[in-house]
Amino acid sequence: MIRALGLAAALLLSACGESQPANAPAPANTAAQSGNSTANAPVPDRARVRLETEAGNIVLELNGRAAPVTTANFLAYVDQHRFDGVTFYRASRTPRRTGQGFIQGGIRRNAMLGLPPIAHEPTSRTGLRHVDGTISMARLEPGSAMGDFFIVSGTMTSMDAGNRRPSSGNNDAEGYAAFGRVVEGMDVVRRILAGATVENAGAGAMRGQMLERPVRIRRAVRAD
């Protein structure tokens, strides 16, 4: 569903995802595989982040207990101000389902802003799912996620582990790494999702999904 879905440089740079059984064991609460400066720091079970955008604020609650590596990585970008000034640049809408799809934002593989890629935390391991308001990581192959992410509007189980997404450029069935949810500001998410896109802009799964007017994230800060 994505042509309408996809994410990281090509997918999200082409993509999105969801995930596994609710009774799946939670992974150890450590960021040891994150590959960034917070790798040895304790990861909170829950952490809130506020994205202050030109379209309004979006407050996220990250699940460090279920997805410690991904949460630590996102917090590193926040704490090091690497998201300040980046944009939501993609709106991928699901045909025939009004209001469903995802918005993608982040560093767009900018080498000056990027931290090392992180280990993939599939939904089959974390027990999270791509339901309404889920935030997840954009990627190409598993283990390539850096600083591009997407937020889902509506339920998109095709982004969970176990689903192949050849239309997005990903055919590995590992899904996307969901790691939190929106707790305030879904109206802002849907407003961005409804924004005008450029018909011939973007490549591959992203073609026709690039926002005509990308929405700037003025700053991203912890909101605990």
Secondary structure, 3 states (H helix, E strand, C coil): CCCCCECCCCCCCCECCEECCCCCCCCCCCCCCCCCCCCCCCCCCEEEEEEEECCEEEEEEEECCCCHHHHHHHHHHHHCCCCCCCEEEEEEECCCCCCCEEEEEECCCCCCCCCCCCCCCCHHHHCCCCCCCEEEECCCCCCCCCCEEEEEECCCHHHECCCCEHHHCECCCCCCCEEEEEEECHHHHHHHHCCCECCCCCCHHHCCCEEEEEEEEEEEEECC
